[in-house]
Amino acid sequence: MRLVLLCLPGSGRETPAASLADALAVPHVQFGDLMRAHLSQGTELGIRSAEFMNSGRLLPDEIITAVVRDHLRQAAPAGFLLDGHPRSVAQASALDELFHELGTPLDGALHLCPTEEEVKRRVRRQAAHRLCRSEPTHRYVPELDPPVVDGVCNVCGGGLYQREEDSENSVRGRFSSHEAMMETITQHYARQHLLVTVDAVGTTDEITRRAITALREHGR
């Protein structure tokens, strides 16, 4: 089975992608892992990507699609769960062309759709992130790893602060943008009768079971 996984960012450890891949007995292909491999190995795609990233520019769709194409051509998996891609209709269309080129049509697009309350919870959690002023690699998410003393780093005692991009207004704005983007992507796959939507509520196991049931009901 060849599937793309569509979900909003901010899921963190809750993303059931690995659990889903295991249940479906297919490889979990994560775009972020593919990109990091190119960067660490210093491939041509990695070098080109680093140039954009180091200058603060977004990666163009051409490079993003090339990274996915490189993996699928080499691995040629009979099935997979593609996670973290596509992130735009343009990327989805390029992915369609790639699957047509490889003669391996997509079987479905699994959309993990959070409720409005769940989105609000993710916004609040992201807005609660704090960084250490002395050592920015020391990050704190109160829900998962709270500081022992409020406002003080557990490791070095430095003061904690909130980045502007982690303010609730900034986080809410990003989520709204991602929701609008996701709407266009889901419509793209709905028109091809590939979309399978599942409520992304509950534990990882609960979402996984719900997704497997939905895929079966859609004949996937």
Secondary structure as UniProt FT lines:
FT   STRAND          2..7
FT   HELIX           12..14
FT   HELIX           17..24
FT   STRAND          28..30
FT   HELIX           31..41
FT   HELIX           44..54
FT   TURN            55..56
FT   HELIX           61..75
FT   STRAND          80..83
FT   HELIX           89..102
FT   STRAND          108..113
FT   HELIX           116..127
FT   STRAND          130..132
FT   TURN            136..137
FT   STRAND          139..140
FT   TURN            142..144
FT   TURN            150..151
FT   TURN            154..156
FT   STRAND          159..161
FT   HELIX           164..166
FT   HELIX           168..190
FT   TURN            191..193
FT   STRAND          195..199
FT   HELIX           204..217
FT   TURN            218..219
//
